[in-house]
Amino acid sequence: MHIVVCMKQVPDSAQIRVHPVTNTIMRQGVPTIINPYDLFAIEEALRLRQQFGGEVTILTMGPPSAEDSLRKALSFGADRAVLLTDRFFAGADTLATTYALATAIRKIGTEFGPPNVVFTGKQTIDGDTAQVGPGVAKRLGLMQLTYVSHIDKVDLEAGTIDVERRCEGGVQKLRSKMPCLISILEGVNEMRIGSLTDALAAARATIIKWSAQDAGVEDIAKCGLRGSPTIVKRVFAPKPRAEKAEFIELGDKPADAFVDELFKRRPKLEAELGQLTRGY
Amino acid sequence: MNDKAKAPAPAGRAAAKKELPEHLKAYKHVWVFIEQERGQAHPVSWELMGAGRILANKLGVNLAAVIVGARNEATQAVVRESFNYGADLAYLVADDILADYRNESYTKAMTDLVNAYQPEILLLGATILGRDLAGSVATTLLTGLTADCTELDVDAEGSLAATRPTFGGSLLCTIFTLNYRPQMATVRPRVMPMPERVEKPVGRVIEHPLGLVEDDIVTKVLSFLPDRDSTKSNLAFADVVVAGGLGLGSPENFQLVRQLAGAIGAEFGCSRPLVQKGWVSSDRQIGQTGKTIRPKLYIAAGISGAIQHRVGVEGADYIVAINTDKNAPIFDFAHVGIVADAVRLLPALTEAFSKRLSPHQRDRLAS
């Protein structure tokens, strides 16, 4: 099997702070990491390779520093890492991103063999849109399987794949055909610790670097800012509420005092909570 | 990056102008995709009808409901219900192939409708189904899609202004799809208020053929396994919610949240970091990427209140925040603040509420 994993290097958004005075993002010192959701995709890819043999290629579109995350992915045991990097890709929204990624995956297919499965994580922690997986699937004509919680069966001969897909109120069992794109849910597997051999190989590996031209991009106008239908016009901090929280002093018996105060201010709540608890 | 620079210029496109290509000028009206599975319309669809109505009124155009489903009575009921939630007209693609959601068939239905009837705005719920569908539709149509919007408006030129959190939730940004059509946006459940339902006669329904046979569709549904109800949380529609954050200090302390919730008949939840650390399951996550809640009472214990969390709880009627840090951002939008250690206060609150709400039961349990 040839399995491609789309991975993104992202700022650790949990650590991003907004400067209280200037309202700007304080990026300095915020570490970059592999998008946590992508780790499950990488692990699932490695499991399939373990079962069926073949290769796992990791693809990242990003700045030159994204090489760090690709090396980490190699240290988990991936066979190959491709960094799609070009100033023409800067400022891309999801439509422009999927154009570039799809082009690169086609090129990966030509050079290293067509992929059976393309994996993505559920979403990124910086963009949070979950749109890139479906977009890549559509552009490459891959069967789209999102919110996959389990791969039940792969039949290489028949070219079919059975998955469990989370949906509202339950789980769908689906049978589809490869090549397909799977966006895998978080928590469905446990990330392995790479072997020492893999770690050494990763340190020495050559990351394949492609510019837009190298990847075979036909129309540069479809990349980056130029190729993005969505435009961010305004970035701002949320309006502070006119009244901030009223701090209440609660004295010696804070819990009793609070319950009294709450029901004094919101008398209806006492009846409602009473009703809810009697329902138990 | 220069930290002292002004708010980051949005990639130099703040001055971008509306220059709609001629062939897109005919695109008019606001559409809302009415999501339904197994005969049930997802409530987010009605919330979007409310938001869509406001946009349509501002633009002076029609609000249309888009229904895709099996050719049966349940689908007809959803069509009728759309008019009760303010639709001026409805578009319908009804075919038994559409009984179960599949990306291929639903994408075709939606894109065919859009190409035939040309809406200027298309809204979908940011549900599992909606997120699977919206990206495919937007890519097929090569148009702009803004996900998980917390606010929708139109500007003076009639362009959709879609606001959503950015940079992992630290700031908000307003996004436009100026020169492509339709302008697509998804909105999570419970972000928009549920509009009033008003009985209205069924209006104009425009039916459109699917144009597919089963053999055209590659993905097959083998079976559907429903969740056991006992495991489902009802956070989205809960009237009272208690949640815990990193201020609890350890996973064992989360049970203090559960206990208080139990004492007051509340649902319990948590902030994102607790899910990321594996302390609590992801269906309990409250916030931008978790659930949006609109309870009458929300008690936040040991939660700092980053915007990522804030946008998920802003609709609550009364927010009580407990945090040891009096400068925590949560106090910027909570109604009442208590500077205290949640680990000590929560069990005391459980006791105090129990005493007040069910004194006889509590005495019985204590003896």
Interface residues (C-beta under 8 A of the other chain):
Chain A: P11 S13 A14 I16 R17 V18 H19 T22 N23 T24 I25 M26 R27 Q28 P36 G91 D93 T94 L95 T98 Q123 I125 D126 D128 T129 A130 Q131 V132 G133 P134 G135 A137 K138 R139 M143 Q144 L145 T146 Y147 D162 R166 C167 E168 G169 G170 V171 Q172 K173 L174 R175 S176 K177 E186 G187 L225 S228 P229 T230 I231 V232 K233 R234 V235 F236 A237 P238 P240 R241 K244 A245 E246 F247 I248 L250 P254 A255 D256 F258 V259 L262 F263 R266 L269 E270 E272 L273 G274 Q275 L276 T277 R278 G279 Y280
Chain B: M1 D3 K4 A5 K6 A7 P8 P10 A11 G12 R13 A14 A16 E37 R38 H42 D100 Y101 N103 E104 T107 T127 I128 L129 R131 D132 A134 G135 S136 A138 T139 T140 L142 T143 G144 L145 T146 A147 D148 A161 P165 T166 F167 G168 G169 S170 L171 L172 C173 T174 I175 F176 T177 L178 N179 Y180 V218 T219 K220 V221 L222 S223 F224 L225 P226 D227 D239 V240 G262 A263 I264 G265 A266 R272 P273 Q276 S282 Q288 T289 K296 L297 I307 R310 V311 Y318 I319 V320 A321 K326 I330 F331 D332 F333 A334 H335 V336 G337 I338 V339 A340 L345 A348 L349 E351 A352 F353 K355 R356 L357 S358
